[in-house]
Amino acid sequence: MRWILLLAAACAGDSPETDATTPDPPVDTDPPTTPDPPVDTDEPPTDEPCDVLLQVGSGDLYFIPLSSLDEVEMVHGPQGGWHIWWSVLLSGTEPTAQLHGTITDIDSNVVVSDITYNVKLDPVDDCIGESIGQFGYLDVSGLASGSLDTPPELLVGHTLLLRVEAADFAGTTASDDVLVVAVPDPEDVD
């Protein structure tokens, strides 16, 4: 044990890097002469609530605004059914909402799609959230006549009313609708 203490004492001397003649680096004790400028924001903060609005559109990857009588494709899905993509921009609600979408054939007044989704909105800005790529599954059983029993056979060229109603869990509601024209999936064109 005594050897260990003697060895430790012998090794405890000054190392070449910390020579006693090397001065310490200078320390800046003066405060900065100019303070940092205040952060400038272009928009003043606002506590005003956002207007409650819903805009229905299309798109499976991003929001595509729809105008009256725009064409929407009846997508032939991999499992054999058809759907129409719909999406929404929603403001003035909680970040989670229930979206109820319906698609009605105007000529017959038959609802060909009726579906509800509970969604978490993806924020677009401080007021607006979006929900992209909702399936409006098409059920044309109420229109079927003889061998005509698929959406391309029964709805191509028809005017459809696409309507979405939203409600959040605080009771805030909004809705929007647009008339669109059904067009076939390119896979269904002979």
N, C-alpha and C positions, 0 to 999 in steps of 0.2 A: 504494500500500500504506500509505503514511504517513497518508493521509486516513481509511482504515478504522480504524487504531489510534486516531487522535484522536477519531473519531466514537464508537467504543466506550468510550473513556475519559469522554467527555462524558455519555454515557447511563448510566454506571454509578453515578450519584448515588442518594441515598435517594428512594424513591417515597413518595407521600403516605400509602399504606396502612401503611408501615413507618416511621413517624416515630420518631426516637430518643427522644422524650418519652413514648411509649406504653409502659406497663409490661407485662411478660410476665404471662400469666394465672397465678393461684396454682396451685401443685402440691400435691396431698394426699400428704404423706409419712407419715401415720399409718397403721399397719396396721389392718384391720377389727377392731372390738372383739369381735365374736361370730363364731366360725367357722360355716361352713355345716353344717346338721345332717346326720348320716349318712343315707344313702338307706335307707329301710325297705322291705324286701320281705316280702310276706305269707307266702311259702313259702320255707323254707330250701333252699339248693341241694342237689341229690341226685345221686349218682353211681350209684344203683341202676339195674340194667338194667330195661327195660320188659318186662312179661309178653308172651309170644308169643300173640297172639290174632288170629283172622280172623272178621269178621262179614259174611256175604253179604246183599246187599240188592238193590234195584232202582233205577231212575232213570237218565235220560239227561243231566240237568243238575246234579243234586245227589243225595246218598245218601238213599234211602228204605228204612228198616228193613222187613224182611219177617217176619211171624209165620207159623206153620204154617197152611196152607190159605188164605193171602191170594190174591187174584186177581192175575194178571199178564197184561198184554195181549200178544197176538201181533201185533206191528206189521207192517203191510203196507208194505214199503219202496217207494221210487220206481222201483226196477229190477225189481219184480215178485215178489221173494222176501219171506219173513217172518223176523222175529227177535224175541227177547225181550231187553229191556235187563237187564243185571245190573251191579252195582257192589259194591265191597268197602271195608271199613275194616280196616286191617291194622296191628298193633303188634308191636314187638320184633324187627323185621327191618331189613335195610339199606334205603336209600331206593329202590333199584331191585329189582324182583322179577319172577318169572315167574308168571303167573296161568293156571291151566288150568281152564276151565269146561266142565261137562257138564250136559246136561238129558236126563233119562230119563223116558219115559212109563211110569208105574207099572203100568198095566193089562197092557201087552205086554212090559215090560222092555226096550224098544228105546231105544237112545240116539238122540235126535233132534237133538242139538247137541253138538259136541266141538271146542273151539277153545282155542288157547293164545296169550297176549299177553305180551310183554315190556314192562313199564311202569316209569315213574318215578312214584313215589307223590307226591301233593300233600300237604304237611304239614297236619295238622289241629291238632296240638299237639306237645309234645316227644316223645311216644311214638307217636302214631297218624298214619298216612298213609292217603290214600284214592285209589282209582282209580274214576272215575265213567264210566258210559256205555259199557260193553263190549257188543258185539253177540254174542248167542247165536243165530247163524244156524240156522234150523230146516230140517232135511232129513228129510222124512217118507217117503222112497222105501222104507224098510223096512216101512212100514205101509200103503202104497198098495194099494188093492184095486179093480180095475175103473176106473170113472170117478172114484172118490174118491181124489184125489191131492194135495190141498193141506192145509196145517196147519189152516185153519178147518174143513174137512170132516172131518178125522181127529182133532183134538186138543181142540176146544171142550168144556169141562166136564171134561176129563181131569185127574187129579192127576199132576203132574210133580215129579221130584226135581231141584232146582237145586243143584249142588255145585260149589264152587270150592276148588281146592288152590293154595297159594302156596309158592314156594321162592325164597329170595334166593341170591346168589352165594357167600355164606359157608356155605350148607348148612342154614340155618334154614328149617323148614317149618311150615305151619299149614293147616288146612282147616275148612270149615263147609258145611253143607247145610241146605236147608229144603224142605218140601213146599209146592207152590203149585198153584193151579187155573188152567188156561189159559182165557182169554176172548178173543173175537174183536176185531179192530180195528173201530171203528165203520164204516169204509169197507166191511167185508166183511159187514155185517149187512143182510139184504134187507128 
